[in-house]
């Protein structure tokens, strides 16, 4: 971030009708109001929106993706999402570029639970949404939703 704000103090950006909504901690609210004048090269306007006063909260948009994996191991799921081999996804996992439920996960063999959020730097954020059964060969079919 250009303002030297820790990412943990901000929520996820939600875009709706050309407007970006981002929940922020009260600790950084004043800094954002005073200092944030542009994002990249685009000028921006900052406005405080009280959650209680919104008629309807903006919601996340998803792209659905059906993946087939031999097991719910982290490396298998990341490999299926990114279309890279399991050998190639081991390095980003071990270097901390993969987060599970917003925490670094360096164990490639960790079993991932349904409902977990997987963030892969350079590829996006995904939610392991539901189990769609098994294939004839015993592989698991999973519905993954990509945040857009």
C-alpha positions as CSV (number, residue, x, y, z in Angstrom):
1,X,0.0,0.0,0.0
2,X,1.2,3.5,-0.8
3,X,0.2,4.9,2.6
4,X,2.1,2.2,4.5
5,X,-1.0,0.8,6.0
6,X,-1.0,-2.8,7.1
7,X,-3.2,-5.0,5.0
8,X,-4.7,-6.6,8.1
9,X,-6.5,-3.3,9.0
10,X,-8.5,-3.4,5.8
11,X,-11.2,-5.8,4.6
12,X,-11.8,-7.0,1.0
13,X,-12.7,-4.5,-1.7
14,X,-16.2,-4.9,-3.1
15,X,-17.0,-3.3,-6.5
16,X,-20.6,-2.4,-7.3
17,X,-21.9,0.0,-10.0
18,X,-18.5,1.7,-10.4
19,X,-18.1,2.3,-6.7
20,X,-15.6,0.6,-4.5
21,X,-16.5,-0.3,-0.9
22,X,-13.8,-1.3,1.6
23,X,-14.2,-1.8,5.3
24,X,-11.4,-0.3,7.3
25,X,-10.4,-0.3,11.0
26,X,-11.2,2.9,12.9
27,X,-7.5,3.0,13.7
28,X,-6.7,4.1,10.1
29,X,-9.8,6.0,9.1
30,X,-8.3,9.5,9.7
31,X,-5.2,8.6,7.7
32,X,-7.3,7.4,4.7
33,X,-9.5,10.5,4.8
34,X,-6.6,12.9,4.9
35,X,-4.0,11.2,2.8
36,X,-5.7,9.1,0.1
37,X,-6.1,11.3,-2.9
38,X,-5.5,8.9,-5.7
39,X,-5.3,5.2,-6.4
40,X,-2.6,4.5,-8.9
41,X,-2.9,7.5,-11.3
42,X,-6.7,7.8,-10.9
43,X,-8.1,10.4,-8.6
44,X,-10.6,9.2,-6.0
45,X,-13.1,10.5,-3.6
46,X,-13.5,9.1,-0.1
47,X,-16.8,9.0,1.7
48,X,-17.7,7.4,5.0
49,X,-20.7,5.1,4.7
50,X,-22.2,3.9,7.9
51,X,-23.2,0.2,7.6
52,X,-26.4,0.8,9.5
53,X,-27.5,3.5,7.0
54,X,-27.1,1.3,3.9
55,X,-30.3,-0.2,2.6
56,X,-28.5,-3.1,1.3
57,X,-24.8,-4.1,1.8
58,X,-22.9,-4.7,-1.4
59,X,-22.2,-8.4,-2.0
60,X,-19.3,-10.3,-3.4
61,X,-19.4,-11.5,-7.0
62,X,-18.1,-15.0,-7.8
63,X,-17.1,-17.1,-10.8
64,X,-17.8,-20.8,-10.3
65,X,-15.2,-23.3,-11.2
66,X,-15.6,-27.1,-10.9
67,X,-12.3,-28.8,-10.2
68,X,-11.4,-32.5,-9.9
69,X,-8.7,-33.4,-7.4
70,X,-7.4,-36.8,-6.0
71,X,-7.7,-35.4,-2.4
72,X,-8.4,-32.2,-0.5
73,X,-4.7,-31.6,0.0
74,X,-3.6,-28.0,-0.4
75,X,-1.2,-28.7,-3.3
76,X,-3.8,-30.6,-5.2
77,X,-6.4,-27.9,-4.9
78,X,-3.9,-25.1,-5.8
79,X,-2.7,-27.1,-8.7
80,X,-6.3,-27.6,-10.0
81,X,-7.2,-23.9,-9.6
82,X,-4.0,-22.6,-11.2
83,X,-3.7,-25.3,-13.9
84,X,-0.1,-25.8,-12.8
85,X,1.5,-29.1,-11.9
86,X,1.7,-30.1,-8.3
87,X,5.5,-29.9,-8.4
88,X,5.2,-26.3,-9.6
89,X,2.8,-25.2,-6.9
90,X,5.0,-26.5,-4.1
91,X,7.5,-23.6,-4.3
92,X,4.8,-20.8,-3.9
93,X,3.3,-22.7,-1.0
94,X,6.6,-23.1,0.8
95,X,7.5,-19.4,0.1
96,X,4.2,-18.3,1.8
97,X,2.4,-17.1,-1.3
98,X,-0.6,-19.2,-0.5
99,X,-2.9,-18.2,2.4
100,X,-5.6,-20.4,3.9
101,X,-8.3,-18.5,5.8
102,X,-6.0,-15.4,5.7
103,X,-3.0,-17.2,7.3
104,X,0.1,-18.4,5.6
105,X,0.1,-22.1,5.0
106,X,3.5,-23.7,4.1
107,X,2.4,-27.3,4.6
108,X,1.6,-28.6,1.1
109,X,-0.1,-31.7,2.5
110,X,-2.6,-29.9,4.7
111,X,-6.1,-31.1,4.3
112,X,-8.5,-28.2,3.4
113,X,-12.0,-28.0,4.9
114,X,-15.1,-27.0,3.0
115,X,-15.8,-23.3,3.3
116,X,-12.1,-22.4,3.6
117,X,-10.8,-19.3,1.8
118,X,-7.6,-19.9,-0.3
119,X,-5.7,-16.8,-1.5
120,X,-3.0,-17.5,-4.2
121,X,-0.8,-14.5,-4.9
122,X,-1.0,-13.7,-8.6
123,X,-4.1,-15.9,-9.1
124,X,-6.8,-14.5,-6.8
125,X,-8.9,-15.5,-3.9
126,X,-11.1,-18.6,-3.9
127,X,-13.7,-20.2,-1.6
128,X,-13.9,-24.0,-1.4
129,X,-17.7,-24.0,-1.7
130,X,-19.1,-27.5,-1.9
131,X,-18.4,-31.2,-2.5
132,X,-20.0,-32.4,-5.8
133,X,-19.3,-36.1,-5.2
134,X,-16.7,-38.5,-6.7
135,X,-15.8,-39.4,-10.2
136,X,-15.8,-43.1,-11.4
137,X,-12.1,-43.2,-10.6
138,X,-12.6,-42.0,-7.0
139,X,-11.4,-38.4,-7.5
140,X,-13.3,-35.7,-5.7
141,X,-15.2,-33.0,-7.6
142,X,-15.3,-29.7,-5.8
143,X,-17.1,-26.4,-6.6
144,X,-14.7,-23.5,-6.1
145,X,-15.9,-19.9,-6.2
146,X,-13.4,-17.2,-7.4
147,X,-13.9,-13.7,-6.0
148,X,-14.2,-11.2,-8.8
